[in-house]
């Protein structure tokens, strides 16, 4: 279940209760959850196979009288889930049906009345036609991590049989059905208890470990993927809103502008939709300008040999004679630099990208020093 929660959590991260527009939005449709379920069932089977089931105790009536019994060291030896589904409906509902499993455990019983006969041994429990439904609330913590909490859990066991070993097992197997009927309820309660605890503890621990601020390989910037609010569970989709903003690692400052509004999520046949705003690119432009990296020098050795034009004042003799007169036959360097943050404006039919900047023309003196000739 931990891995399944992480898968769902990685898909949710791609919304804190602030009334702001998101930098980007995702929506997973019912078709998308069907796919998640396909890849998630093996994970769910693996989780349930390792689920730690606490000892079970109870009382039952039998042909030899009323007894107190207990099962300990309960271990799942096999588990099969033929059908499962994940559906959003105010909460995230995880359902599985037709589950069959085999359990091995140690047993002990003691008669309530004198002479208080007791015995112990091991047993194998076969369980089939089991249905499981867990309702999970989705939220967001103060740092924008997704959170989960088990709202409800229901386990219904269709059939349960017990085969006792050790002690006078030949006798107990004659009335094992008395204990089996009582054990159904106890086992259902313990499975739900363990499942809810796993979601509330291990599930949240796994989600909290997911980085919502991802540092980029340039070691200068990071992207904030934090949730802006709790995910929205509608009847046909699950929607998440994310910050989607670039920051300078050494000096993180909020951008002086806001994301544009995004369209409402509608019904769609696609598994998943992602809406990206130009806010992401524009915050990146602001951050990289602040970091001083939006500049580039073109040097003479960068010009391909086959091009007749060279970065030398001689090539500009006819166009700018004054340049050649002042700096005869000297190599040149073109310094490109942004003067304002680049801007991207995206409309339904067009996208415009603008980089305000300047070109500084340098000449290289004989002493290898650069001198500004002019600025465009």
C-alpha positions, 0 to 999 in steps of 0.5 A: 500500500505504501508503494501504491500511495506513492504512485498516486501521490507522484501522479497528484504532484504533477494545491494549501488553501490559498485563493490563487491561480495555479502555475499548472493543473492536472486532472486524472480521468476515470480512464486514467484511474483504470490504468493506475489500477492495472499497475497498482493491483500487483502493488496492492497484492504485495502490500497485503501479503506483508500486512502485519495482522495483530493477534485475534481473540474471541469467544465462541460456543462449541459442542464441548462448551463455551471457549475463549480462543486466540490466534497469533503469529498470523501470516498470509501465505498467498493472496489473489485480487482478481478485480479492483478499482480506484474511483474519485467521489469526494474521496478516493475510493479503493475497492477490490473484490473476489479476494482469496487468501490463505493464512497460517497462524498459531491457535490456543483455546481454553474452556470458560467452565470447569475443568478449564481444558486448554490446548494449542497448535497451528492452523491454516485458514482459507478465506475466499469471496472477500471484498475490500473498500477503503475511502481515503481523504486527500489533502495538502500540508502547509508545505504543499505535500499531498496527504492521505487519511483513511475515512472508512474501511469495510471488509466483507468475508464471504467464506472462511474455513479453518483446519487445525493442526496439533493437539486434539485437532481431529476433534476441533476440526469437527466443530471448526465452523463455530469458530469460523463464523466468529472469526470472520468479524474479528479478522475483518476488523483487524484487516481494516485496522491495519490498513487504516493505520498503514495509510495514516502513518506509512502512507503520509510518511512516504508522501512527505518524503517526496520533494515538492521543490526540485533543484535543477542540474544548473545548481542555481534554480529550483522548481516548486511543484507544491500543491496550492490546495487539497486535490478536488475529487469529482465524480469523473476526475481528480484535479490538482493545482500546483504552484509551478514557479521557478526560484533562485536557490540562493535568494528565493523571492516570489515573482511580482506577477501571478499566473493567468486563470486556467479553464475548468476541468471537463469530461475527457476521454484522455487518461490525464490532462495537464494545463501549463501556463506561461507563468512557469516560463516567465518565472524562469526568465526572471530567475535566470536574469537575476542570476546573471546567466542570460548572456552569451559571447560570440567569438571569432572561432565560433564562425564556421570557416566556410562563411565569408563573413568574419568577426573582424573589423575588416568585414565591416569596413564598407558598412561602418568605415569609422569602426575600421578606421579606429580599430583596423583589422582587429578581431571582434566579439559580440556580447549578447545579453538580456536587459529585461526578463524574457516573456512568453504570452500564450493564447489559444491560437498563438504563442509569443516569446520576447527577449529584450536585450542588447548587443555589445560589440567588442574589439580585441586589442593587440594586448588581448584586452577587450574594448567596447566599440558600440552597443546596439 
